[in-house]
Amino acid sequence: MNRLELLAAINAKKQEVIDLVNAEKLDEAKEAKNALQEMQDKFDLLEGMVNELPEDVKEIKNMGMEGKKIDAIHEFANAARHLFKNMASEGVPADGGYTVPADIQTRINKYKEAQFSLKSLVSVEPVSTMSGRRIYQTKANHTGFSSVAEAGKIGPKATPTFTPINYTIEKYAGYLPVTNELLADSDANIAQVLIEWLGDEEIATENAQILAVIQPASGDTNFANLDGLKTAINVTLGQAYAGSAAIITNDDGFNYLDTLKTTTGEYLLKPNQNQASPIPYVLAVGARLVPVVVVPNSVLATFKINTDDCMPFVVGDLREAIKFFDRQQLSIMTSNTATVSITDEDDNIIPLSAFESDLTLFRGITRFDVVTKDSAAFVKGYVKKA
C-alpha cells in the first residue's frame, strides 16, 4: 500500500470510529481506534523516510513513469507554477483543470479541524452521479392483527409504503488572486495559501447549506429552559431518537448551559467520561446524559426576536436527519490572462485583469447536495437570554 492509499484508508478508518461511537458500539470503536493508530504510525514512518531523502533520490519510477515525485505537496506546488497544464479532471477542460490530490485533500481536512465543519455532524454519502434517489420505508403505527373466529374471514392489513429521497448535485465556486511572486516562492508557501483558502471556502459553503436546513429562527420552538430541552428529547424525539440525540448550540448557548446547577450547587454540564467519544461535554438532562456540541457564534449565530437575544439550540440526531451527498470533486482551475469583476468599498464594480496585474487566478469548485432525510429526528429552537 503506497502513501496515498494509506491516507485514504486512514480517513475511512476515522469515519468508522466516529460512526461506531455514534452507534454506541464502544468496544468496536476502541478496536477501530487502535487500528487507526497503527495506520497513522505506519504513515508517519513512511513520511519521515521520504522527508529524509535527498532531492535527487526522491525521484523514482512510479507505474512506469519517470520523474514521479513522492511528495504530493511538491507536485501540487509545481503544478500550480505551471498553471496545472495537461492535468485534466472530470467536467473541466484538459488544459486547465486539476483535481486536488489526496495528500492535499488530507491536509485541508486537518486544517478544517481547527475550524468547525457542520458536515461532521450529519450523514455523508459519497456519490458518483449528478443526481439520484434513495428509498426509505415510511414510518407507520402498527395496529396489530384483528381477532378472528374459528373459520372466520381474515381481514386485510395495510402494506408498507416507501418514500423517495432525491438529490441533485449543485456546483459552488469562487476564485483567489495569487501574485506571481508567490508562485515563485517555496512549495510550503504556495500550498499553505491555497490549502487555507480552499479549506475556509469549502467549510463556509458546506456550513451555509446545512444551516439552511437546521438553523433555528423565530418561528421555531421556544425551549425556554432546561425543562423545555428535556421535553424535546423525551417526548418530541421520543425513544426512536432520544438515545442518540445531542444538543447543538453556539458559544452563547454553551455559556448558558455552563451556568445550570442542581439545588445543591452542582453544575449540570460535565466533561464526557467516554474517552472514545469525540464530543467533550455532556449535560445532565433529567435521567439522561446528553452530548453537547458547541459551534462558534460566527457559524451558528445568536439572533433577535423583537429586542430579545435568542440562543440557538438544535436537539436531535443529525446523522439520521440530514444527508450530505458528496460528489467529491473539489478541484481548481487557473488563468494568468483572465479578467474578473470585483466590487470596491463603495460597491462599484471594477475589472481585475490577471495579465495586467501580474496575477494568477485560482478558481475553486466543489459539488454536493444537502437534503432532509428525516425531519422527525431533530427539533430546532432557542432559549432567550436572561
N, C-alpha and C positions, 0 to 999 in steps of 0.2 A: 504494500500500500504506500503510494507516494504522499508527499505532504498535503497536496490539495485534497486528495481523497480522505486523508486523516482529518483535515479540518472539517470537511463535510460530515464525517462520522461523529466528530466531537459536537458539532452543532445539533445533529439529530439526537445524540445522547442527552444533551442538556434539556431539550424539549421533552424527551422521555421522562427524565427525572421530575420536571415540573408537572407533567400530566399524571404521573403516579402519585405525587403528593396531593394534587387536587382531587384525585380519586380515593384519597385516604388509604392508599396501599403503601404504608410507610416502610415495611420490611423490604418490599421490592424496590422502593425508591432508594433506600440505603445501598442495596446491592448495585443498582444502576449508577449511583453516585460514585461508588468505589471504582466501578469500571470506567467511568468518566475521568476520574483522577489518573488512572493508569494510562488512558489515551492521551491526556494532557501532558503527563510526564514524558511519554514517548515523543510527542510533538516537540516539547521543549528541548529534548536531547538532539533531535534532528535539526531544529532551528539553530542551536548553539554550534553544532558541527558545521553548518553551512556558513554561519557568520564568521567562523574562524578561518575559513579557506581563503587563500589569495584570490584576487580577482581573476587571474588568468586560469586558475584551476576551477573556478565556478562554472565555466562554460563547458557543457557536456553535451553528448548526443542524447536526444530525447525523442523517441518514436521516429528515429531515422532522420531527424532534422538537426543540422549542425548549428551551434551557437545558441541553443535554447537556454536562457538564464534560469537558474534555480530560484532566484529571489523574485517573486512576483511584483514586489514594490518597485524594483529596478526596472522590470519590464513595463510596468504601468507608467513610470516616470519617462522612460524612453519613448513609449507610445505617445504620451502627452506632448513631448517635444516635437514629435513628427506628426502631430495632429491626427494620430490614430489611423494613418493611411493604410488601406488594404486590410483592415481588420473589421470584417462585417458582422453584424448581428441581425437577427430576425426583425424585419419591419423597418430597417433603416438602410440607406444607400451604402454600397460596398466601399465607397471612397471616403466615408466619414464616420461610420458607426463603430461603437466599441462597447461590448457588454462588460460590466465591471467584473474582474476575475475574482475567484473565490477568496484569495488572501486579502484583497482589498475589501471585499464584502464583509469578511470576518472582522477586520479592523473597524469598519463602520459600525458593526454590531457592538463591539466593545465600547466604542465612543457613545453609542446610544445609551448604554447602561448608566452613563453619567447624567443623562437627561431623564425624561420619563416618557416611555412609549406605551400608550394605551393598548397597543397591539398585543402586549404581553399579557393582557387580562382576558382577551377574547380567544375564540377558537379560530386557528389559522389553518387554511387548507390550500396548499399549492395546486394550481391548475395549469393546464397547458392549452386551453382553448379560450376564445374570447367571450364565450357565453355558455351557459349550461343550466342544468336543473338537478336538484336533489329532492328526493321524495321522502316525506316523513308521515308516519301514521298519525291521523288526527286523534287528539285526546277525546275520551268519552267516559261517561259514568256508566259502569256496568250495573244492570238491574237484576241480573241472575235469571235462572230458569223459572218457569211457572210450574205450579203443581199440576200434575196430570193424573186423572183417574185411570184405573186399570182398563186397558183397551180404549182409552180416551184419545182424542185428537191432539197431537203436539203442535203448538203454535210456532210461528217463525220468530227469529231474533234478528236484530239489526246487524248487518255485516260491517266490518271495519271500513273506514273511509281514509283517504290519504290526501295530504296537502303538498303541493309542489313549492319548493323554494328556488326561485330563479336568480341567476346572477348575470350581470353584463359588465365586463371589464371596462373601466374608464382609464383614460390616459391623463396623467398630470405631469407638468413640465415647467421648467424655469431655466434661466441662464445665469452664468457667472463670468464677469470680465476678469481676465488674468493678464497681468503685464508680461510682456515677452522677456523682461529681465528675470522674472520669477521662473519662467520656463527654462532659463539658462542656469538656474541655481541648482542646489543639491536635490537628490531624489527625495529626501525626507521632507524638504520644504514643499515641493510640488504635491507629494502625496498628502501631507497634512492639510494643506489648504483645500484640496478637493474632497478629502475624506470628511473634514468638518462641515464643508458646505453641503455635500450630498447627504451626510448624516442628519444635519439640522433640518434641511428642507424635507427630507423624506419623513422624518418624525412628525414635523408640523403638518404635513399633508395627510398622513395617516390619522393623526390625532383629530384633525378637523372633521374628517369623515366619520370617525367613531363617535365624536362628540355630537354630531348631528343626530345621532340615534339616542344617546344616553344622557346628554346634558340636561339637568333639571331647569325648569322655568316656572314662572308664576302660577301657571295652571296645574302644576303637579302637586303631589301630596305634601301637606304641611305636617311633618313629623312632630313638631313642637318640642319634644323632649325624648329622653331615653325610652320611655314607655311607648311612644309612637314608633320608634325604631323596632322595639320588641314586637309590637303588634304586626308590623310589616313582615318580620321574619317568621313569626309563629303562625300567623293567620293568612295574610295575603299570599306569601310564598308557600306556606304550608309544608307538609312533610316531603313533598316532592323535591323541594329546593333548599329548605331550611338548613339541612346538614352540610351543604356545600356552599352556603351563602357567605358573602363577605360584605363589609361596609367600605365603600369607596367614597372618600371625601377629600377636601383640599387642606391647605395649611391651617386656614381658619377653623374648619370643622374639626381637624385633629386637635387643635388647641382647646376647643370646646370639650371634646371627649376627654382630654387630659385633665380637665378640672372636675370631672364627675367623681363623687365619693359615696361610700356607704355611710350609714348613720353613725358608724364607729370611726369614720375618718379615713377608711382605706380606699385608695384610688382604684377605680374600676378598669382603667386601661393598664395593661401589663405587658411585659416582654413575652414573646412567644417562646415557650419552652420546647417546642418541636423544632429541633435543630435541622431537620430535613426540609422544613418549610422556608421558602424564600421571603415570606411575609413576616416582618419583625415584631408586630404587635397584635394582641388580641384584646377584645373588650368583653367584660363580664356582662352579658345581656340576659338577666334572669338566670335561667338554668344553663345557658349556653355560653361558650367562649367563642366569639365571632372574630375572625381575622379582620384587621383594619388595614386598608391600603391608602397611603397618602399620596395624592397627586399635587404638584406645585400649583399655587394660586395662578401662576402665569398660564397654565394649561386648563385647569378647571376653576373658573373664576367665581368668586362670591358676587352675587347680583342683588339688585334692589327690587323690592315690591313697595311702591309708593316711596316712603322715606326709610323703610326698614332694610338693613343689610341682611341678606339671607345666605346662609352657608349651604352649599350643595351637598346632598347625600344621595348615593346610588346604592341600593341594597339588593343583593341577589347573586346569582351565579352567571357571570357574563360569558363564561365559556359555553353555557347552554343557550344563552340569549342571543349572542351575536356571532355571525360567521364572517370571517375575513378571507375572501378568495384572492389569493396572491398569485399574480401572473409571473412573478419573479423575473422581471425584465428591467431591473434598474440598469439603465445604460446612459452613455454620454455621447454627444457629437460635438464637433469643434469647427470653428472657422476663424481665420485671421483676416478675412476680407468682408465679412457681413456687416450690415448696418441695422441697428435696432433702435427702437424708440424708448426713451426714458422720460420720467417726469421729475421736474425740479421741485424745489421747496414751494414755489408759487403755483404748482400744478400745471406748469407749462410743459408741453410735450416737445422734446428736442431730440434730434437724431444723434446716435453714437456710432461712429464708424470705427470698426476694429482696425482697418488698414491705416486710417489717418491717425489714430491714437496709439498705434503700435501695441495693440492688444490681441489676445486670443479669447474668443467667446466659447465657453463650455456650456453646453445645453444638457441638462439632466432630465431624464424621463423615467417615470415609474408608472406601473399599471396594476390596478387592483379594484375590488368592489367590496363594499361592506353592506350586509343585509341583516335584517332581524330574523333570527331562526325561531325564537320562542319568546314572545312578549310577556308571557306569564312568569318568566324566570327572573325578572328584576322589577324593582319599584324605584322610581326616581322622585326626589322631593327635596325638602330643605328644612332647616331649623333657623329661626330668626335669632340674630344676635341679641343678647340681653342688653 
